[in-house]
Amino acid sequence: MDQQQPAQGQVQIKADEKELQGQYSNLVMIHHNLEEFTLNFIYIFPNGAQGKLLSSAIVSPGHAKRIWRALGENLNRYEAQFGPIKEAPEG
C-alpha cells in the first residue's frame, strides 16, 4: 500500500483516541523566563480544595506571541458570531 507523503509545508500529526478527546481545563497558570513560557493547564475540582495538573506546554517567547495573536483573532471571530463573552468575576 502506498503511503502518501505530506505536501510541502504540511506536517503529519499522530494522536491516539485519548489525545483526540482532549481534556477540560478551568485554570491556566503561566510562568516565563528569558527563554521560554510555561503554560500549566489545570482542572480545579468543584469543591475548590483540590486541583490536578493535566498538561504543561513550554514554548519560546516568539511562539507564545503567535499563540496570543491567534487566540485574540479567534476570540474576535467568536464574539462576532455569538456575541460578547461574559467574564466571570475573579476570585
C-alpha positions as CSV (number, residue, x, y, z in Angstrom):
1,M,0.0,0.0,0.0
2,D,1.3,3.4,-1.0
3,Q,1.8,5.8,1.9
4,Q,1.2,9.4,0.7
5,Q,3.8,11.9,1.6
6,P,2.5,15.2,3.1
7,A,2.6,18.2,0.7
8,Q,5.4,20.7,1.1
9,G,4.9,22.7,4.3
10,Q,2.4,20.2,5.8
11,V,3.2,18.0,8.9
12,Q,1.5,14.8,9.7
13,I,0.4,14.7,13.3
14,K,-0.4,11.4,15.0
15,A,-2.6,11.2,18.1
16,D,-4.3,8.3,19.8
17,E,-8.0,8.3,20.8
18,K,-7.4,9.7,24.3
19,E,-5.4,12.6,23.0
20,L,-8.1,13.4,20.4
21,Q,-10.7,13.6,23.1
22,G,-8.9,16.5,24.8
23,Q,-9.2,17.5,28.4
24,Y,-11.2,20.3,30.1
25,S,-9.1,22.8,32.0
26,N,-10.7,25.6,34.1
27,L,-7.4,27.2,35.1
28,V,-4.2,28.0,33.3
29,M,-1.1,29.2,35.2
30,I,1.5,30.9,33.1
31,H,5.2,31.4,34.0
32,H,8.0,32.8,32.0
33,N,11.7,33.5,32.0
34,L,14.0,34.9,29.3
35,E,14.0,31.8,27.1
36,E,10.5,30.3,27.5
37,F,6.9,30.5,28.6
38,T,5.3,27.6,30.5
39,L,1.5,27.1,30.4
40,N,0.2,24.7,33.0
41,F,-3.3,23.5,32.3
42,I,-5.1,22.6,35.5
43,Y,-8.6,21.3,36.5
44,I,-9.8,22.6,39.8
45,F,-12.4,20.2,41.2
46,P,-15.9,21.6,42.1
47,N,-15.1,21.6,45.8
48,G,-12.3,24.1,45.1
49,A,-10.0,22.4,47.5
50,Q,-8.1,20.3,45.0
51,G,-6.8,20.5,41.5
52,K,-4.9,18.3,39.0
53,L,-2.3,19.3,36.5
54,L,-3.5,18.0,33.2
55,S,-0.8,19.2,30.8
56,S,2.1,21.5,30.6
57,A,3.2,23.3,27.4
58,I,6.6,25.0,27.2
59,V,7.1,27.4,24.2
60,S,9.5,30.0,23.0
61,P,8.6,33.7,23.5
62,G,8.0,34.1,19.8
63,H,5.7,31.1,19.7
64,A,3.9,32.5,22.8
65,K,3.2,35.7,21.0
66,R,1.9,33.8,17.9
67,I,-0.5,31.8,20.2
68,W,-1.6,35.1,21.9
69,R,-2.3,36.7,18.5
70,A,-4.1,33.6,17.1
71,L,-6.2,33.3,20.3
72,G,-7.2,37.0,20.0
73,E,-8.2,36.6,16.4
74,N,-10.3,33.6,17.3
75,L,-12.0,35.4,20.2
76,N,-12.9,38.3,17.9
77,R,-14.4,35.9,15.4
78,Y,-16.3,34.0,18.1
79,E,-17.7,37.2,19.5
80,A,-18.7,38.4,16.1
81,Q,-20.7,35.2,15.6
82,F,-22.1,34.6,19.1
83,G,-21.9,37.9,20.9
84,P,-19.7,39.2,23.7
85,I,-18.2,36.7,26.1
86,K,-19.3,37.4,29.7
87,E,-16.4,37.1,32.1
88,A,-16.9,35.6,35.5
89,P,-15.7,37.7,38.4
90,E,-12.2,36.9,39.6
91,G,-11.7,35.3,42.9
